[in-house]
Amino acid sequence: MRPIRLGMVGGGNDAFIGGVHRIASRIDGRFQLVAGALSSTPEKSQASGAALGLAPDRVYDDFKSMAIREARLKDGIEAVAIVTPNHMHFAPTREFLKRGIHVICDKPLTSTMADAKKMAKVVEDSDALFVLTHNYTGYPLMRQAKAMIENGDLGELRVVQAEYAQSWLTNKEEFKQAEWRVDPARSGAGGSTGDIGTHAFNLTEFVTGLSVESLAADLSSFVPGRELDDNAHVMMRFGGGAKGMLWCSQVAPGNENGLTLRIYGDKGGLEWGQMNPNQLWFTRHGEPKQLLTTNGAGALDANIRMSRIPAGHPEGYLEGFANIYSEAADAIEAQRDGTPLDPAVTYPGIREGIAGMQFIDACVRSSKRDSAWVKLDR
């Protein structure tokens, strides 16, 4: 089957996440990048397009002209990856979706709740698909954990703990990527909460199947002069009675990408860390710990279908991203061909994006009220 023709908005030569998306889209051979509006200036966009081997006439000065022309071309793009800063997610998404071009968008959904609500309406009105790249949901062992909870292996869930700790913003902005991430106009109301807190939040809801109903948050900006939070402590109450805690920090020296998830029920518990993503610890109450691995002994179908190689060969960040792209490809091809979609296909979409924005909004509101409990606007 031919690759899906893919375009990209943002993601030029000096953009980290653009390279990640391109690698992820190629791993399974399901997509081929053929067009792009890759930078904020025509000169930079053309230079990036040339470096990627794109035809000059398929490299655009801006996303709107790209959407208009590509929608008219016989061999125009079928999907587009949006890999811009947060404040530039909504406008490109609208232009492509209204022309029937599928959108694969980086998280969080947008920079403002107003734009998020408008985006939800655009998604609802379009026949094209919208995919949000919460890539950690594509890790094989996160699919294993989700399936085990659905199977009742942990019993009734009681406690959920999530954390995502980094150190790269411990001092004043030292990297280009940091400039827009600490700028409210481009990043939105959340700093660490929007950048990495949404990943931890999304993973708790994805794996447990529960929804956070209310939270109490203490947001801090430890670096002098920084407008957005760089550390957050959040207590959460889930529907059904489970309680949770979430810590996200970008000022924690010694941490790189320390995303960790612990879930405990009345029958057992699960522990997983992104820095060692191929191991999941499962403990039945009163029994020794059991080590589960990616595609290893005891792997469930949900784990196996997300893995490409034999057990013992590490799979992680790029493969997790690629799994989201592969799930998106399955959905795009099913719609294109009018065939039923495998019910096992799972990917984050507009619902998860809106939930992430509600999480950021609730954290900011709670912190401004001296960490009062607030309900998520769901």
N, C-alpha and C positions, 0 to 999 in steps of 0.2 A: 504494500500500500504506500502511495506517495506521501512524502512528508507534508505536514500542514504549513502553508506559507505564513511566515511570522514577520511582523514588524516590531519596532521598538521605539518608544518615546523616552528620551533620556538615555543614560547609560553610555556616555561617550568614553573616550580613551582613559580619562582619569577617574572614572566612577567605579567604585568597588562593586556595588550591587548589580550593575549592568553586566559585568563579566560573569558574575554568579548565575544570573538568569540565562545568559547565552550558553554557558556550560551545561546547566541543568536541562535546557531545551534540546541539547544535542545528544545527551547520554544515551537515550533509547532510539535516536534517529527518527523521532516522531515529528519534529519541527525543522524548518529551514528558514534562517533569517534572510529576508530578501529586500527589506526596506527599513528606513528609520528617519526620525527627526531626533538626532542624537545629542544635541547640545543647544544652549541658549543663543548661540550665534551661528549664522550660516557658515562662516569659515571653519569653526570648530566642528560643526556637524559634518561638513564635507571631509575634513581631515580624518575624523573618526570612521566615517563610512568607507573611505579609501583604505584605511588600516584593516577594516573588516572584510574587504573585498566586495563591497556592494557596488552595483552599477551607479554611476554618478546621477542618472535621472531618477533613481529610487532613493536618493538621499535628499531630504527636504529641509527647508529653512524653518518650518514650524509644523506643529502637529495638525493644525486645521487643514492646511493645504495638502498634507499627507493623507488625511482621512478622506477628503473630497476626491482626490485623484485615484487613490488606491481602490476606493469603492467602485470607480468607473472602469478600472482596468479588467480585462478578461482574466489575467493572471495576477490580480491584485491580492493583497494579503487577506487571509481568513481570520487571523487573530493578531492581537497586538499586546506587547508587554509594556506596562506603564511602570517605569523605574525612576521616576523623578522624586524630588523632595515632596513632603506630604501635601503642601498647599497647591501642588500642581497635579494632583491625582484626579480631581473631579472634572475639570474642563476637558482634558483629553478623553477620559472615559465616556463623557457625554457625546463627544463628536464621533467616536467610533461606534458606540453602541447604537446610536440612532441611525447609523448606516448599515447595521446588521453585521458588524465586525466584532467577533468575540474579544473580550478583554481579560487579560491576566495581569492583576495589579499588585504591586508590592504593598505591604502593610505599614502603618495603620491605614484605615480606609481613606481618611482625609485629614485636614488640619482643624476643621470646625464641625460642630454638630449640625449647623445649618446646611453645609455642603453635603454632609453624610445623608441627611434626610432627602435632599434633592437628588443625590445619587441613587438612593433606594427607589425613588419614583422613576428615574431613567431606566434602571435595571428592570423594574416591573413592566415598563412599557415596551421594552425591547425583546425581540425574539432571540437575540444573541445571548451567549452565556457570559457570566461574570465570575471570575475566579480570584480569590485573594490568597497570596502566598504566605500563609502561616506554615512555614516549611516543616516545623517540628512535628506537626500532625502527620507528616509523611514518613517518620522514622518507623521502621518495622516493629520495634518494641513498644512504641506508643500505640500502635494498632493492636499488638498483643495485649497490653494492659487494658485497653478499652474493651476488647472482647472478653477478657477474664472477668471484668466487672459486670458486663452484660450477662455473663454466664452465672453470676452469683458467687464467684470464688471468694470474694471478700465479704459477702453478706451485706448487711445494711451499713452504708457508709457513714462514718462519724467525723473523721478528721482529714482535712486536705491541707498540705503544706507545699507551697511553691516558692522558689526563689530564683532570681536571675541576677548574678553579681558580676560586674566588670570593674576595671580600674582606669580605663583609657581617658576619662574626663576628670581625673583626680586634681589636676591643675588647670590653669587657664587653657583655652583652646590651642592645641598644638598641631592639629591636623585639619585639612580642608573639610573633611567630612564632618568635623565637629562644629563648623561655623553655622551651618543651617540647622543642625540638630538642637542648638541652644537658643535659636531665634524664634520667639513666639509667632512671628509673622509667617514663617515658613514651616515650622514644626507643629505648631498648634499649642494648646494649653498645657500639654503634658510633655515633660522632658524625659526622664528615665521611665516614667509611667507609660508614656506613649511609645517610646522606642523599644524597650525590652519588657516593661511591665505588661504590655498587651500580649506579648508572647506567653508569659507565665500564666496570665489570666485565661487566655484562649486555650492553653493546654489543660488547665484544670477542668474547664467545662467540656472540652472535647473528650477527654479520657473518662471522666466520671459520668458524663451524661446529665449532670446537674446544672442548675442555673443559679448564679449569685443573685440574691434578692436585695441585699443591703450590705453596706460596708462602712467601716470607720478608718480613715486614712490620715497619716501624719507625713506630710511632704516636706522635704528640706532642700534648700539650695545652699550647700556648704561652701562652694567656691564664691568668694566675694564678687559681687556685681552680676552674678548669673541670675537671669530672670526666670528660668525654668527649673523644676526640681531635678536634682541629681541623685536623690535617695528617697525611698518611700517605704513605710511600714503600713501594711493594710490588713485589717481583720475583716473577715467575710462571713456572711451567713447565707447558706445555700437553701434552696427549696427542699423540703423533706427533713430538715433539721440538722444536716451536717454543718460543721463549722470549719473555717479555714483561715490561714495566715499566708500573706504574700509579702516578700521582701524583694525589692529591686533596687539596685545601686550601680552607679557608674563611677563611684569614688571609693572603691574597696580594693586597695592595693593587694596584689597577690592573686587576684581573680581575673580570668580572661573572659570566658563565656560560660560561667557557672550556672547554667540552668538545671535546676533540680526539682524533682517532683516526688512527694511521699503521700500515699493514700492509705488510710486505715479504716477497716470496717469491723464488725463484731465477729467475723470469722477469720480475718487475715489482713495482711498489709503488703504493699508494693513500694519499692524504692528504686529510683532511676536518676541518673545524672548524665547530662548531655556531653560532658567531657569524657565519659566512658560509655558511649551510647549503645554498645553491643551487649550490655549486661543489665538484666532486670532481676532484682531480688524479690522473691515471693516467699512470704512466711505465713503458713497456716497457724492459727493460734495454738500454742502449746507444742509446736513441732519445730525442728531445725529449719534454718533458712534454706531456700532452694534457689539455685542460680539458673536463670533462663537466659538464652542467648539468641542473637539474630540468626534465624534460619536453623537453629540447633535443635537438640532433643527437646521434645515438649512444645515445639513451636506450633501455634495455631495457624489456620489458613490465612487469617488476617495478617500475621507476621510474615508467612512464607511468600505471599503475593507481592509484598513490598521489597523483597530481597532478590538480588541478582546473582549472588555468588555463594559458594559453600560456606558453612559455618566456620568461624575462626578468621575469616578475612574481614577486616574492619569496614563498615559502611557508616556514613555519617552525614555531615552537613550537605554536601553536594548531592549525594544520593537521595536524601530526604527532599531536597528541592526538586530533584528530577522526578520523584514520585508524584509530587503535586502536578508537575507538567504532564506526566504520563496519564494521570487521572483526568486532567483537563483534555488531553488528546482523545481519550476514550469517549468523553462526553461530546466533544466537538464532532468526532467521526460518527457517533450514533445519531446525532441530530442531522448531520449532513446526509447520511445514507438512509435515514428513516428507519433505523433498526433499534430494538430495545436496548437500553443501557443496563449493563451488569449491575445488579443491586449492591454489589460489593464496592463499586466505585464511590469514593468519598473525597470531597475537597471543600475547603472553606469558601464561603461566598459572601453575599451581601448581608445575610443574617449575622454571621460571625463578625463581619466588619462593623456593623451597627453596634453589636454587643461590646466590641472593643472601645468604640467611641463613648458608649454609655459608661464603661468602666473608668475611662479617663475623666469624664465629666463628673462622675460621682466622687472620685478621689479628690479632685480640685475643690468641689463644693464642701466635702467633709473637712478637708484640711483648713479651709477658710473659717470653718465654724468650730475651730479648736478640736478637730477630730471627732465631731459628732457623728452618730450613726445616720446615714442617709440611704434612701431607697434608690436603686437604679431605675432610670426612666425607661422601663421596658414595656 
